[in-house]
Amino acid sequence: MAGPQAGAGNGAAASSSAAGDAQAPAAPSGNFFSSLKQAFKQDLDREVVRGHFDVGSPPDTHRYYCLVDAKTGKSEANGVAGQLVQRPDGMTGIKAGAVSFYSCVTAEQQGILVTTGYTLSAAIRSKTAPAPAAATATPTPPAPAAANASPTPAAPNATPAPRAAKGAEVAPGGAPVAAPVAATVQTEILAVYARFIAGQNAHDRAAVSDVLLDSKDFVWAQMGGTSLWGHKEAMDAFQEQWKGTWTLDPQLKEVRVASVAPNVAVLITPLLFTQGDPGGKPSTVPIRWSGVFVKTAGGWRISSIFITPFASWHAMSGP
């Protein structure tokens, strides 16, 4: 995790460390489905950072960033974990973003959103609706008991990172990851799944390839009963299918994510699959999409995909 722009938010982090010894503010919880919808439509090339907030008590804290669309001026509802990057236009962008279940609106209302150090262009500011006073105010001062205590020195430009699940990888430098662990893993898995769906619907080979495990052991168990082995073989098959109609429509209310072992998770969800030959009439069928996710040095990757058809959409008994 990269820190904010030089000098941005470091003082706030130090003061929040002192306050954390007294009483940490309640996490700015948001809406589960809102986070999923944001993940599926997220375009990090167009979005810039307008502020950040921290969740948890030191040293188990995690930082989330609030984004705004640089073209429309619309602010995203949920905080995003990821790596900050400096854009050519001087604003701060983000990459490898994972949408969280924490609300930026609630963070503003609680006065814990730090916006100092993040530059927005005049064009974006003119399109953005005036934010509540809490959005530009400094974080809530520490309680009196903590105000007289010596704050814990913060490492220069350090950003708290999440605590990994038991047996899982630890962030660089041994930084712990935010609790609850299950929520963090679920957020990361759903972010990868959202990138997979977006890449499939855009017929973007690079985007899909990036989230699949680059291995000959990758397997795609297809709807017709055949299995396709190998990363390149799967990508070639996808690209051939994309010549016609190929659209995936996940049914978000029934998605399930399970952590089955350290660094291994399973996502199961129904979705509507629309397919058609070039120039032909497409048809839509319900399928159950299952994916095995493994955590690599480069992040979570999909190592296996299993497609199961079912006769009737209304016959579903659960994901």
C-alpha positions, 0 to 999 in steps of 0.5 A: 500500500502506498501512502498519500501524496507527500505530506498528505495525511501523515499528521492525521495518522499520528494524531489518530494513533494517539486517539486510538489508545482511548477509543477508536471510532465506529467503522463507517459501515456501508451497503454490501450490494452498493460495494459490489455494484461499484466494483463492477462498474469501477474505472480506475483510469477515470477516478482520482482520490479525494481523501482517505479514512482509516478503520481499526485501532493501531496497529491493526488499521487499514486505509481506504480511499474515497474516489471521484470520477474525473470526468463527471465529478461524481463521488464513489460511495465506498472506500477503496483499498489499493496503491496510490499513483501520481497521474500526469495531471498532478492528481492522485490515482489508484491501481489494484483497487479493491472496493470495501464495504465502508462508506465514504459518506459515513466517514464524512459524517463521522469527521474521519475523512482526511482530504488535505494533501489531495489535489483536485482540478478546478474542472472536477471541483466545479462538477462536484456537489458541495461536500458536508463540512465534515468532509474538509474538516480535520479529524475529530481531536483525541479524547482529553485522556489521549490528548496529553499522552505522547503520540506513537511516532508514525513511520514516514510515509507509511500507510497501515496495511491489512492483517492477513488471514491466519497462514496467509501472506503478510503485507510487505514489511510485516504490516498487519491487516485490518479486521475482520479478516473474512471481510478483507478477503471477501472484498479482494476476491470480489474485486478480482471477480468484478475485473474478470466480469468487466474484462469478459463483457468488454472482450478485453484479453489483457484484462481477463488474462491478468486475473487468471492464474498463468499456469498450465494447471489452470482449468476451465470446466465448460458448460458442455462438460469438457475441460480446457487446461492451460492459461493460454489455451483458455484465453485463446478459447475466450477470444474465439468466443468473443467474436460473437455475442458473449455477455455475463450478468452476475446475480449479486444477491446470491454471491457467496465467498468462502475461505477454504484454506490459507490463500485459497478461496471459492466464489460461487454465484448464479449468472445469466449467460448470453451467447450467440454466433456472429450475426446470429440471434443470441440466447440467454441461459442461467448458469452457476459460475464457480471459481477457485481463487489463489493468492500469489505474489501479485495478488489474487488470481482465478486458478479454476472456473467451473460452469454448471447449467441448471434447467430452470432459473426458478429452480435455484435453491441457493448459490 
